[in-house]
Amino acid sequence: MNSALRISHVGLRGIVGKGLTATHVMDFAAAFGTFLEPGRPVVLGRDPRLSGNMIREGVVASLLGCGHDVIDLGVVSTPVVQHAIQRLDAAGGIAISASHNTIDWNALRFFGPSGIYLNTAEAGELLDIYHLRRFRYEEWNRLGKLKVVDTAIDAYLDEIARVFDLESLRPLKVVVDCCNGTSALILRRMNERFGCGFILINERVDGRTVAHTPNTSASIVELQLGPLMKPLGADAGFLFDMDADRVALADEQGRGISEELILPMLADHLLPLSAGKLVIANLSSTALLEDVVARHGGRVLRVPVGRQAAIDGGGDDAAVPVCLRRDCEHVGDSDDDAAAGAICERDFGGLSATPDSEGRDSADEFEYSSAAD
C-alpha cells in the first residue's frame, strides 16, 4: 500500500505528486459526477494550498464532462462549501482540502445535497464507481458549464448574523490563529462587516507559507496562543486548521481548553435553539455530555469512533445535523463553526465545568470520578 495515498470511504487524500496525482483526482471527480443526481450543479471550493490550483482544474474538467454545471467558490472554508450546497440547491459538493495535514498533502472531500459527508452506503457506491471506472461522460452538446462565484463568504456570514448575536462579541478581546488558512478570510470580513475586532495571527494566505503544522492539538494552541493571551488581556483564543473545519480553544491564561469541555459547551448552547434533542457523540467522549444534554431534556446517542459511524447514526430527531466529536470537527451543518466557538466560550455557564481557567480543573476531576465509577 502506498502510504502517500489514501483512498477510503472518507474520500481521497495524499501527498501531491508522491501519492496523489492528477489522474487520481480526475477519476475520483468523474466517479462523483457519475454518482450524483444529473441536472443539478456541483459546488466546489478549496483551501489555499498551492496544489489546489492543479486539483481544481482536474475536478472541474471531470464534473463538466459528466454534464454537471460547476459553481466554483474559490478559496473558502469547508463549512462555506457545505453552506453553499444547501443554499444553492446543489446536487452535492467537493472541498479540496487536506484539513489539518501538512502543506504537501491535499484531498477531495465529498458532500451530498444536504451539505453533509456521504454515509457509508453512499461512500461505498462512490468507491465502486471509481474502482470500476464506469463514468458517465456526456456528449459535446451536453457538457456542463462553469460559473465562478466570489460572494459565498458574505452569504455565509449573512446566515451567521441571522443566527447569532454578533453585536455581543464586540466587547470581547479574541485572539485567533488562522494557520494561514481560510478562517482568515472569514474573520477579516467579520471585522469589516460587524466590527468584531478579532486579533488575527498567522493570517497571510498565499498557499506556500504555513506558520506551523495545521493541527488543532492543545500543544499547538499553547505554543501559538499561550504567550499572547495575558499580554493582550484577551478573553478567549481560537486556533483553526487550514480549511477552518476544526477549532481548538485557549482560556484567558493561555492554556488549551480540554476537548472534553468543547462538546458539552456546544451542546449547552445548541440544544435550547433546536427542536431536536438528540446529540450524536462517539464512545470516547466525556460522560459530562450526558449531564448537559439531560439538563435540556435530550439524550446522547453513542456511536463508534469515526466520522462514518457518526453520520450513519444521525436521524430526523437530531438536535442539529452536527456531529459533536472529540476533535470538534463538525461533519454536518457546520456553517456556524466560525462563530459557534466564540459564542459557546462566552455563554457557557451554570455548570461546575466552565470554559475559564477555574473550570479546566473541575472537568478533569469529573472525568476521573466517572472513570472510577
Secondary structure as UniProt FT lines:
FT   TURN            3..4
FT   STRAND          5..8
FT   TURN            9..10
FT   STRAND          11..16
FT   TURN            17..19
FT   HELIX           22..35
FT   TURN            38..39
FT   STRAND          42..46
FT   TURN            50..51
FT   HELIX           52..65
FT   TURN            66..67
FT   STRAND          70..75
FT   HELIX           78..87
FT   TURN            88..89
FT   STRAND          92..96
FT   TURN            99..100
FT   TURN            103..104
FT   STRAND          105..111
FT   TURN            113..114
FT   HELIX           120..132
FT   HELIX           140..142
FT   STRAND          146..148
FT   HELIX           152..163
FT   HELIX           166..169
FT   TURN            170..171
FT   STRAND          174..177
FT   TURN            179..180
FT   HELIX           183..194
FT   STRAND          199..201
FT   HELIX           218..224
FT   HELIX           226..232
FT   STRAND          236..240
FT   TURN            242..243
FT   STRAND          247..250
FT   TURN            252..253
FT   HELIX           259..270
FT   HELIX           271..273
FT   STRAND          278..282
FT   TURN            283..284
FT   HELIX           288..295
FT   TURN            296..297
FT   STRAND          299..303
FT   HELIX           307..312
FT   TURN            316..317
FT   STRAND          318..323
FT   TURN            326..327
FT   HELIX           334..336
FT   HELIX           337..347
FT   HELIX           357..372
//
